[in-house]
């Protein structure tokens, strides 16, 4: 087996045992993409050596299937969306059990789930019993939601790891397994900020991204043993401390906040605070994670603006065009009835109607050009 594939499978293994199906946010995202793409089924999958694990799903009862019978296996060596409009017309899938059997799959679309380190874990995909296709907007949303899913998965892995480290920190290990080393490397290289805080608001663990995150927002050097209440004055300070204290009551927090610091560009951050409990169920620490989702939010805003432009175009085509076109057709009937002889008044009315129609066409062209620019920018 190639070293790269060995590393990929080791990464899959670190995620495989997470209880992803119990995470409400992930389940909501999978259900949401099914609705957006107008399909009856959707799933979040992890691709092992021989088994494809279905970790979260909508409209699918199975928890696993053979890799050989998986659509998603074709996404392991690409970062692009794969769309299969009709599986019966694709020689790769025409004999698949899911196509010929009771599931009756005809349409498939999927995008790979890729970690910060570049390892392909599996896919976020949608299925349907009828042939179908995806619009550009649906493809954009599939890409965006896949990024959100991967972000949530990495966050859950890091939170789980910090939790296990905190609970077991008194246990001495003489040897560190390859999986442990890989996990530590993942935490170190993760783009999301992760730190653990005890009841005294003292930092007990953090990764490199957390150090950079705190330094950028608060101009504060993060160190184990430091108290977060010593952060320099900031508009976010009170909210930060208040959220941590709320998490110590046992309540998990998951939200997006807009950070506006003087002299800095506003940024959107996805924040997650998870209580860490001991064997008796008491909250002893809080795992705090933050990831910059400004780019993803920007993509969504572009899609919304694009959709607004398309709706305006549709409105113009279905309603606004009718008046000048009806006028032109009416005047043409008058001219035709007069043996194609037109009075000055008739010609002036025709000219006004044509100019009105020309203005409407210019508006559509401008809106279309804006939509095209938005698509190219994504």
Buried (B, 14 or more C-beta within 10 A) or exposed (E): EEEEEEBBBBBBBBBBEBEBBEBEBBBEBBBBBBEBBBBBBBBBBBBBEEBBBBBBBBBBEEEBBEBEBBBBBBBBEEEEBBBBBBBEEBEEBEEBEBBBEEBEBBBBBBBBBBBBBEBBBBBBBBBBEEEBEBEEBBBBBBBBBBBBBBBBBBBBBBBBBBBEBBBEEEEEEEEEEEEEEBBBEBBEEBBBBBBBBBEEBBBBBBBBBBBEBBEBBBEBEBEEEBEBEEBEEBEBBEEBBEBBBBBBEEEBBBEEBEBEBEEEEEBBBBBBBBBBBEEEEEBBBBBBBBBBBBEBBEBBEBBEEBEEBBEBBEEBEEEBBEEBBEBBEEBBEEBEEEEEEBEEEBEEBBEBBBEBBEEBEEBBEEBEEBBEEBBEEB
